[in-house]
Amino acid sequence: MMKEMIIPDSMIGSSAVPIKTVCVKSGFALGPAGSFFKSARPLRIEIEGLRLLSPAQIKDLLHNRKSLEEIKMLIEEETNPSFIYRGTMRLDRESYKLVDVDYRSWDSETVLKADLAEIQGERESIWSSEAAGDVVGSIETKERFGDSRGTLMINQGTQSGRYTIHLDAPLED
């Protein structure tokens, strides 16, 4: 038998959602390749992670703990959490959703691979290309010791082409 739990309004809000920004990078995209006029276009990437918990983990936490604060503390202290990722990318003045994001870090290296989808309204729940609509390109970067380089491919639109990208310090707003 499952107990019903009412979550107070104070717990429902941005702090209750297990989404956190894991990466904000800025830099430039050089290209497109093969173009007579290659230019350095400003590029910004922001990636968010959604914390995954299995139903068994949730059941165990609810069964053995007395307060939501204690449960939240235990979740935040977990040493190897699982995440799924999504993000946004802005190239010049064009914005894209990053979907089917593969974001991994180990030792001194971080790898990002993702598909690009056109933004169709403000649909905040997009985590995969199935929900995003048309995939119009892809991005792949590898970061070592703070220097991130990679490739960007856009298949349609005004920014179409293949770019070499360089990302460095976080963009300060």
C-alpha positions as CSV (number, residue, x, y, z in Angstrom):
1,M,0.0,0.0,0.0
2,M,1.4,3.4,-1.0
3,K,1.0,6.4,1.2
4,E,-0.1,9.7,-0.3
5,M,2.1,12.6,0.5
6,I,1.1,16.2,0.1
7,I,4.1,18.4,-0.8
8,P,3.7,21.9,0.7
9,D,3.6,24.8,-1.8
10,S,6.9,26.1,-0.3
11,M,8.6,23.0,-1.5
12,I,7.3,23.4,-5.1
13,G,9.5,25.8,-7.0
14,S,12.8,26.1,-8.6
15,S,14.7,24.8,-5.5
16,A,12.6,21.6,-5.4
17,V,13.4,20.7,-9.0
18,P,16.6,18.5,-9.2
19,I,17.9,20.4,-12.3
20,K,21.2,22.1,-12.1
21,T,23.4,24.0,-14.5
22,V,26.5,21.9,-15.0
23,C,28.3,23.8,-17.8
24,V,28.3,27.3,-19.2
25,K,31.0,28.0,-21.8
26,S,31.6,30.7,-24.4
27,G,34.0,31.1,-27.3
28,F,33.8,31.2,-31.0
29,A,33.0,29.1,-34.1
30,L,35.3,29.5,-37.1
31,G,33.7,28.8,-40.4
32,P,31.8,27.5,-42.2
33,A,34.4,25.3,-43.7
34,G,34.8,25.7,-47.5
35,S,33.4,29.2,-47.3
36,F,35.3,32.0,-49.0
37,F,34.8,34.2,-46.0
38,K,35.5,32.3,-42.8
39,S,34.6,34.3,-39.7
40,A,34.8,33.9,-36.0
41,R,31.2,33.9,-34.7
42,P,30.4,34.1,-31.0
43,L,29.3,30.9,-29.5
44,R,27.7,30.1,-26.0
45,I,26.7,26.7,-24.6
46,E,24.7,26.1,-21.4
47,I,24.0,22.6,-20.2
48,E,21.7,21.5,-17.4
49,G,21.5,18.1,-15.7
50,L,18.5,16.4,-14.3
51,R,19.2,14.1,-11.3
52,L,17.9,10.6,-11.8
53,L,16.6,8.5,-9.0
54,S,15.1,5.0,-9.4
55,P,11.7,4.2,-7.9
56,A,13.5,1.8,-5.5
57,Q,15.8,4.6,-4.3
58,I,12.8,6.9,-3.8
59,K,10.9,4.2,-1.9
60,D,13.9,3.5,0.3
61,L,14.5,7.2,1.1
62,L,10.8,7.8,1.9
63,H,10.5,4.7,4.0
64,N,13.5,5.2,6.2
65,R,13.6,9.0,6.7
66,K,11.5,11.4,8.7
67,S,11.8,14.7,6.9
68,L,12.1,16.0,3.4
69,E,15.1,18.0,4.4
70,E,16.9,14.8,5.5
71,I,16.0,13.1,2.2
72,K,17.2,16.1,0.2
73,M,20.5,16.1,2.2
74,L,21.1,12.4,1.5
75,I,20.4,12.9,-2.3
76,E,22.8,15.8,-2.5
77,E,25.5,13.9,-0.7
78,E,25.4,10.9,-3.0
79,T,28.9,10.3,-4.5
80,N,28.1,9.0,-7.9
81,P,24.8,10.5,-9.0
82,S,23.2,9.8,-12.4
83,F,22.1,12.7,-14.6
84,I,20.5,13.2,-18.0
85,Y,21.4,16.4,-19.8
86,R,19.9,19.1,-22.0
87,G,21.1,22.5,-23.1
88,T,21.0,25.5,-25.3
89,M,23.5,26.8,-27.8
90,R,23.7,30.3,-29.3
91,L,25.7,30.9,-32.5
92,D,25.8,34.6,-33.4
93,R,22.1,35.5,-33.0
94,E,20.6,32.0,-33.7
95,S,19.6,29.8,-30.8
96,Y,19.3,26.0,-30.8
97,K,18.4,23.3,-28.3
98,L,21.0,20.7,-27.4
99,V,19.2,17.3,-27.2
100,D,20.3,13.7,-26.8
101,V,23.2,15.2,-24.8
102,D,26.1,13.0,-23.9
103,Y,28.2,14.9,-21.3
104,R,31.0,13.0,-19.5
105,S,33.9,14.0,-17.3
106,W,36.8,11.9,-16.1
107,D,40.3,12.7,-14.9
108,S,41.3,15.9,-16.8
109,E,39.0,15.4,-19.8
110,T,35.3,16.4,-20.5
111,V,33.5,15.3,-23.6
112,L,30.3,16.8,-25.0
113,K,28.3,15.3,-27.9
114,A,24.8,16.5,-28.8
115,D,22.3,17.0,-31.5
116,L,21.0,20.5,-32.4
117,A,17.3,21.1,-32.7
118,E,15.5,24.3,-33.8
119,I,13.7,26.1,-31.0
120,Q,9.9,25.8,-31.6
121,G,8.3,27.9,-28.9
122,E,9.5,27.7,-25.3
123,R,9.2,24.0,-24.5
124,E,11.3,23.6,-21.4
125,S,10.8,19.9,-21.1
126,I,12.9,18.9,-24.1
127,W,15.4,16.2,-23.2
128,S,15.5,14.2,-26.5
129,S,15.4,14.7,-30.2
130,E,12.1,12.8,-30.3
131,A,10.4,15.6,-28.4
132,A,12.4,18.4,-29.9
133,G,11.3,18.2,-33.5
134,D,13.7,18.5,-36.4
135,V,17.4,17.8,-35.8
136,V,19.4,20.3,-37.8
137,G,23.0,19.4,-36.8
138,S,25.4,18.2,-34.1
139,I,28.2,19.4,-31.9
140,E,31.1,17.5,-30.4
141,T,33.8,19.0,-28.1
142,K,36.6,17.7,-26.0
143,E,38.0,19.7,-23.1
144,R,41.5,19.1,-21.6
145,F,43.0,21.3,-18.9
146,G,40.4,24.1,-19.4
147,D,40.8,24.3,-23.2
148,S,37.8,23.0,-25.2
149,R,37.9,22.4,-29.0
150,G,35.6,20.6,-31.3
151,T,33.3,20.6,-34.4
152,L,29.9,22.0,-35.1
153,M,27.8,20.9,-38.0
154,I,24.6,22.7,-39.0
155,N,22.6,21.2,-41.9
156,Q,20.1,23.9,-42.7
157,G,19.3,27.5,-42.2
158,T,21.3,30.7,-42.4
159,Q,24.2,29.3,-40.3
160,S,24.5,26.0,-42.2
161,G,28.0,24.6,-42.6
162,R,30.8,22.9,-40.7
163,Y,32.6,24.9,-38.0
164,T,35.7,24.5,-35.9
165,I,34.9,25.6,-32.4
166,H,36.9,26.8,-29.4
167,L,35.3,27.3,-26.0
168,D,37.1,28.8,-23.0
169,A,36.0,30.8,-20.0
170,P,32.4,31.0,-18.8
171,L,30.5,33.9,-20.3
172,E,29.8,36.6,-17.7
173,D,26.4,38.2,-18.1
